[in-house]
Amino acid sequence: MPEYIRALEFYSGIGGLHLALSRSHVGEHAAVVRAFDWDQIACTVYRMNHGAGIVHKVDIGTLDADALQPLSADLWLLSPACQPYTVLNPNAKGAADPRAQSFLHLVENVLPALVERGAAPTRLLVENVAGFEASTTRMRVLDVLAKLGFGTQELLLTPLQLGVPNSRLRYYLLASRVPNAFLSSSQSDRILRYIPGQGADWIDTRSSTAQETVENPVKFLRDYLDTEGDVHAMHAVPDRVLEKWGRLFDIVLPSAARTCCFTRGYTQLVERTGSILQENETLDTTTTFDMFLEAQANEDPQAVELLRPLRLRYFSPAELLRLFCFESRDVAGTFRWPDGVSTKTKYRLIGNSVNVRVVTALIEHLCQG
């Protein structure tokens, strides 16, 4: 390891990768020296939380070796667009999607040029949606990295494995030019479902009869919820949404230890964009919805009133920040939003981000020794 790690953050969003690096065990001897993103609002949020002069609004597809070589980076952190690979996009085109081109440009054009100049990073960390592992982009990236002398390790991980009650499954690629960097893993030829040295393969019990294995006890959702203000009034699910789509929601209780993956479309779409919260734990969700659906079938105009006692609401942006491990309830207010950023935009930016705790653990694994 160099005495001081200089990192570049690509597709930086609101700075989750930056925060993960700073919290890792190498954080005192590391810094993101430059970050790049095309989203102006994301860059504004980034500056408020990480200072001016780091993030640059730029089309990453226009970056070249001449621009990056003077930055003398040892580590690249990348979270490229997931839309070309997500199962939520029925028209996903993988490497053929225009949104995949800037990432391929970095790996296939810029990185080899830096290697030729002796100015390439020693390590890379890539985060993307589960599904990336089946893409042609992945195969092209692995091919280039192998030719450039990088050893690689691939993982599919969920925050549940680190005790966080959220099942956001993500693909991670670690790459290192340090000799024998990943020889400690006897399974380096496959995509791991755990961080080496930190447990065994994770099993999702929703699709298996096996017992779910997690290294750390998963906390209850109540530990992540807002405790001040009338959160329900601000984030209640509208009646019109409940009447039409209520039966499709993934509904969780404060005593639950799991939520579904939250995406950029949270509150705008219903299916597979994230869970909603039932504040009233004394009522049975299924029984109450059965009563509601029966009343609807009988054309009762007041049917939705039957759902009101459940106190169904969306998670607030602050609660999502905690589930994404940007901050905790014990240390609230450490993440700041510029004035004028709408709630809808906050959900979009958080949904596009990373789970800070998972990435922190991966940076520590990548930089060990």
N, C-alpha and C positions, 0 to 999 in steps of 0.2 A: 504493500500500500504506500502511496505517496504520503509525505508527512501531512499535507493538507489537500483534501479532496475538493476539486473544482467541478461542479456539476452543471449540466445544461438540462433544462426542463422544456420538453416539447409538448405542444397541446396542453398548456399549463392550466387552463381553466381558472379556478379560484384558488389554486395553489396547494392542492392536496399532496402532491408528490414532494413539494418543497417542505411542507409541514412534516411529512413522514421522515425525510432526511434529517431535519433538525431535531426530531425526537429520538432518532436512532442512537445507538451507542457510539457512532462515529460523528454524531451531529456537532460536537464541540470542535471537531477538526475538519469540518466540511461546510460548504456553502454553495447555494445555487447562484452562479455568477451571471446567468442570463436565462430568461424564460421567453417562450414564444407562443403566441396564440393569435387567432384571427378575430375572436369575438371581443368587440370593444368594451362591452359591459363587464365581461369576465376579467379583462385586463384592469379595469377600474377597481373591481373588487380585490384583485390580486395586489394592486399597489397599496390599497388601504391596509391590507393585512401583512404585507411583506416589504413595504417600503418602495420608494420611487427608484427608477433607474435600472430595475432588474427585468421586468417584463416588457416585451416589445410587441406591438400589434403588427403582425407580418403574415404574409402568405408563406407558410413553411415550405411550400413547393418551390419558392424562389431562392431559398438559402443554398449556399454552395460552400465548398471547402475554403475559399478565400475569406468568406464571412466568419466561419467557425474556427479556423486555425488560430487566430490571435487570442481566442478565449482560453486556449490551453486546457481543455476539459478532460478530466480523468473518468467521468461518469456521465452517461446519458440516461435520463429518465423520460420515458415516453408513454403517453396514453392517447394513441391515435383514434380517430373516429370509429365508433363501433357499428354505425348503421349499415356498412357493407356486409356485416357478418351476423347481425342479430337475428334470432328466430322471430322477433316481433316484426321484422320487415320481410313480407312475403316476396318482395321483388329484389332481395339482396343479391348483389352481383359480385361480391368479393373483390378480387383484384381488378375487375373490369369497372368497378364503381369509381367515378371521378374523385370521390372522397378518400379513396385508398391511395391515390397517386402520390401525394406528398410524402407519406410514410415510405412507400417503395422508393421514392427518389432519395430520401435520406439514407436508406440502407444500401441501395444498389448503385448510387452515384457518389453521394457525398462521403460516406464511410470509407469506401475503397480508396478514394482520392486522399483522404486523411491518412490512411494506412501507408500509402505510397510515400507520403511526406514525413512519416514518422510522427504524426501529430494526432493519431486516433485515440479515442478513449480506451481505457483498459476494461471498463465494465459497462454493461447496458442492462436496464430493466424496462420491460414492455408490459403494459397492462391493457387488456381488452376484454370483450364480452366472451362468455362461453359460447362456442360456435366458431371462434377464430381458429381453433385447433383443427377444424375440418376444411380450412380454406386453402386456396392456391397461394394466397399471400404468405401464409405461414411457411409453406414449402420453399417458396422463393427466398424468404428471409433466412431460413435455416441453411439453405444452400450457400448463400453469400457469406454468412457468418463462419461456416465451416472452412470455406476457401480462404478467409482472412485470418484463420487461426484462432477463432473464438471457440471455447468450449461452451456448451449450452445446457440448460436445465429448464424443463417446462413443468408447469404446475396448474392445477385447477383447484382453487381454494374458495372457501366461504367464511365470512366473519364468525359464523357459529363456532368454528374450530378454535377461535381465540376468545370465546366467551361472550361474543356480542350477539344479541338476539335478532339477527338479520341473515337471511339465507342468500344474499347476493353472490352468486357463483361467478367467478371471474377467471379468465386465463391469464397466466403470467409467464413471461419468458425472461430468464436470466442468462446473460452471456458474459464471459470473462476470458481475457487473454492471459490471465495468470496461469502458469503451467499446473495441470492436474487440479484445477479449481473445484471440480465436482466429483472427484474420484471417491469421496467419502460416501457417496450414494451408490449402492449396488443396483439401483433401478434407474440410472441416468438415461437409459435408452427408451424410457416410456414417460408418459405424462403423469407426474406424481399428484396424489390427492392429499398430500401433507407436506409440511416443511421438514426436510431431513433433520433428525434429532429432536423433533417436536411432535411426537405421536405417530399414529398409523393412518392408513387410508380412511378418509371420511366417507360414511355411508349415509345416504338420504333415506330415512325410514319411510318416507311417503311413497316410495316406489320399490321398497324392499321389505322383506320380513326380518332382515337382520337388525341387530341392535345398533343404533346410532352411536358412533364413537367421536367424542370431542376431548381434546386434551385439557381444556379449561372448563369449569362449570359455567353454564350460560346464565347470564343475569336476567332478571325479570324486566319486562318492559316498563314497569312502574318506575324503575330507576332512571329512565330516560325521558320521562314526561315533564312537561311544564307544571310548575306549582303556583305560579302567580298569574293573576288576571283571569278573565272569563274566556278560557281557551275554546270552550265549546261554542260559544256565541260567534267567535271569529272564524272557526273552521268547521262548523256543522255541515254535514252533507245536505245539499238542498233537497227539498221534497220532490221536485220534478225529477231529480236524478234517482232518488230512492224508488219512486213510482215506476220508472222505466227500467232501471238497471240494478236495483238494490240486491236482487238475488245473485248477481254475478260477483259482488265484492268478496274479497278475502277479508274476513272480519276477525279481529283479535282482541283479547282482553288485556287489561293491565297486568294480570298475573301470568300472561303467556311468556314463553321464552323463544319466540320465533316470529319474524315478520317476513313477508315476501320481498322480493327485490323491488326497490323504488327506482323508477326511471324518470327521465326528463318530462314525460307526459303525465306525471302524477297530478291528480285533480282534474285533468283535461280529458283523460280516457279512464275507463273502468277496469277492463281486464288486463292483468299482467303488468300493471304499472305501480303496484304497491298496495299494502294493506291499509284498512281503515280501522279506527279504534272504537270499540264498544265500551263506553265508560261505566255503564251499569252492569255489574257482574252478578247481580241477583237474578236476572232474567235469563232464560234459556234462549239462545239465538235462533235455533232451528224451530222451536215451538212458536216463537213470536212471528217468524217469517211465514210459517205455515198458516197462521191465523190471518196475516196480512194478505197472502196470496189467495186464500179462500174468499176474503172480503172483496178483493179485486175481481175475482171471477164472478162474484155476485153483483158487480158494478156498484159497489158502495163508494160514493164520492169521498168519504172520509177514511178510506182504508189506510192511508199513509199515517194517520194518527196512531195506529196500532204499533208503529215502529218508533214513535217518538220516545217512549220510555227507555229504549235501549241507549239513547244518547250517542248516536253514531256521529263520528267526526273524522276529518282528515288529521293526520299528524301535522303539527306545525313545522315550519322551516327550522326552528330552533331544535325541535325534537329530532328531525332528520339529521341535522348537523351532529347531534350526539350519537345517533346510530351509525353515522359515517365516521365517527371518532374524531371530528374536528375539534370538539370541546366536550366537557363533561358538565353535569349539573352542579358539581362541586366547584367548578371553575367556570362559571357562566360569563358570557360577555367578552370572551377572549377573541372570538371571531366577530368582525364588524362588517356591516353592510353600508355602502354609501347611501346618502339620501336619494330618494326617488326610485330605488330598485323595487319593482312590484313584487308581490307575493308569488305571482305566476313565474316571474323571471327567477326568483330565488329557487323555486322548485326545479326549474329547468337546469340551472347551474349546479345545484346539488346532485341532481340525477345524473348529470354528465361527469361527475367527479369520481374519486376513488375512495375506498375505505382506508383511512389513514393508518389504522392499527395493523391491518394486513400488510400494507406496503412497508411500514416500519420494520416489521418482522422479516420481510423479504430483503430489504436493504441490509439488515444486520447479517442475514445468511449469506448474501452476495459478497459482503465486504469482510467476512470473518477471516482472521489470520492476516 
